[in-house]
């Protein structure tokens, strides 16, 4: 009986110790739970983690992305990571006691693009966090209006009515390029609001010509090959009025020629010979300087049409074929087969053909009157282009 009693007493002691540990652990858990519940009840925000972006749209290429957190984050904790997609070189820093994250591009965000930023790490309670958010960059300026409008006809451009391109917002920060076809040298200026550009050409447009103007834009930090097309317009310039009937009065006909003859060569000097009107006009850099009555080759001995150049010249040439002087001779071909000259002159000084000016009567040459031939002779150089047309 004694042994049984001792065993019984020892057993009770062991049971009592296990119960004490259990009671102690239970009490501690309950105490911590109560404390946690009390803290959560009093300060629930400590157990929450949220973020707010200061701006997530219309981000300029050089702007920084700013994210404010409800609670501090631990940047150096194992697993901390900030990633940007599409992949971009960037840098970041924390401010406001680790409650604000500032992400800046090392170069620039691409315009008109969507980005995603992912953050992995721990908050100050060592709770794991993972946040992903998006932002959009600014769009390219959109072309909303073009003058002349697409398909416009009979266009006359002037300093008060230039080509105009209007955008939906300021083009500040962007490079805008205009390309005109057929190619012309352009000059442009923007208005004060930087949302409209006026374009003038440094040279006149050909009359009755169709032109296309394309507009390209790129962010100023991008490479030249990053231009993207924003829009285009095409238009036709006003054609040169055609002369249906040339005046019979020669002085009136010369005035017609001055009004309606358009330069076929825009650079340097050139001579224009119209066989239909029997008028010669001289141009320099596209500007008509003067017009003269001529007499070209008669039927069967017609003056050749085409593009020529002054091959040689002499103040007083002698024609063996006709036994006549050809004052102020200018050959249109090296052989001297035909050219420009003053009215033919007999050896005795008699001049022939004054009354024939305005009518084709020559043997293929282009005759000019007294005074006019000398002025044209002094105007041209060897190599000056001559265009003969009907």
Secondary structure, 3 states (H helix, E strand, C coil): CHHHHHHHHHHHHHHHHHHHHHHHHHHHHHHHHHHHHHHHHHCHHHHCCCEEECCCCCECCCCEEEEEECCCEECCCCCCEEEEECCCCEEEEEECCCCEEEEEECCCCCCCCEEEEEEEEEECCCCEEEEEEEEEECCCCCEEEEECCCCEEEECCECCECEEEEECCCCCCEEEEEEEECCCCEEEEECCCCCEEEEEECCCCCCCCEEEEEEEEEECCCCHHHCEEEEEEEEEECCCCCCCCCCCCHHHHHHHHHHHCCCCCCCCEEEEEECCCCEEEEEECCEEEEEEEEECECCCCCCCCEEEECCEEEEEEEECCCCEEEEEEEECCCCCCCEEEECCECCCCCECCHHHCCCCCECCCEEECCCHHHHHHHHCCCCCEEEEEC
